[in-house]
Amino acid sequence: MAMTYPFSRRISHFVPPKQWASMRVAKELEKTTGRKIIHFEKGDYQGPDFDTPEHIIEATVKALKEGYVRYDPGPGLPELREAIAEEMTKRGRRTTPDEVIVTAGAKHALTMSLLTFLEDGDEVIFPNPGYPPDEVWAKYAGAIIKHTPLTKPDWQFDLEKLETLITPKTKLLIINTPQRPNGHLVENPEEIAEICLKHKNLMVISDEIFSHIVYDGKQHKTISAVPGMEERTIVIDTFSKTYAMTGWRIGWAVAPKPVIEKLSIFLQDTITNVAAFIQKAAYAAMTGPQDWVERKRQILQRKRDKMVEGLNSIPGIKCDKPAGAFYAFPDITGTGLTSQEFTNRLLENAGVAVVAGTAFGSQGEGYVRVTYAVPDEDIEEGIERIKNTNLKA
Ligand SMILES: Cc1ncc(COP(=O)(O)O)c(C=O)c1O
């Protein structure tokens, strides 16, 4: 008799991650047809421009040889927590090392934070469009998800709408800046903070994973630096994007000490610790030469311009220049296709993979997400292939 597995009701909403749907289909297509797919759908770096810097690799090998291979339960190596505290202090939030935890990527920090605060009936406010994995864990905890629409075309919080959504049951507001999927910065953290500060128990999770990928002389701003917000914000960042260490799985959170103490227990009871040799690599990344980070930022800005120009040369597509992250979020409504139809047609007919904007929320309808952290030749070929595809409804 076939076994019926007694899965927890809490995971009844589990489905394969929506934002990776195109990637799954693209990989399958590549395998079955052997066709070269242009991967504009990945949330990752591609190609030799973005190899992890050599000094970070060397520090990892050294750490392995020096024996950083044992359990080391706790919130992170002291020297790394200190370096992260310094970085956050520079960002405008005075931080001590005991307000830092090192995590297995930003996603791990987000998961732990959501599960540490939310329970049945609590409310949490997410931007729409936003980052879907956060919602998985809010639902797991039994929380009620409310979406606050970001206003087009510059994707800012609608402050009036935000205010109407907050009730005494609202525990968390999620912000991500520079934003994913649209690449725009949240321009007015001070005004959002003013609203938050009116509500005694409202905490903010500020996902700042693209903090070092900001263009055109603009500055990344953290809401945690607004007076009064340091005690109610969990800042989350990662080594994945700043140092092209996506596969290394290391990130961090900064929050008031009582919050870090709980997160540390959570971490110790789940993964024990982030591998110590990976923490040594992250320490080398933070304390080593930073010119590579700046060079990469400039390369990305140039690729952004190339991608945006290419997209705007295609009839039916309109794309603005986002000030951060490594995504463009073109408006494809001129083609008459929905986001999903556009995505499917592009993959099937042109072998170009993108992500439908709706994978990030209903407000993503009419848009697709396109990654430009790829080789220049792929941008050129991808644009050419899109131009030669019939995109009319
Ligand atoms: C908004 C956002 N938060 C968190 C993450 C996860 O980052 P990490 O690789 O550090 O887990 C991503 C990954 O792309 C992201 O886009």
The ligand as an ORCA input file, in Angstrom:
! r2SCAN-3c Opt
* xyz 0 1
  C      15.902     40.457     -1.514
  C      16.757     39.272     -1.233
  N      16.987     38.917      0.044
  C      17.763     37.859      0.338
  C      18.355     37.091     -0.644
  C      19.193     35.910     -0.250
  O      20.546     36.222     -0.171
  P      21.609     35.171      0.352
  O      22.343     34.658     -0.840
  O      22.528     35.902      1.243
  O      20.861     34.102      1.082
  C      18.160     37.404     -1.984
  C      18.792     36.606     -3.035
  O      18.870     36.963     -4.199
  C      17.335     38.532     -2.289
  O      17.121     38.890     -3.562
*
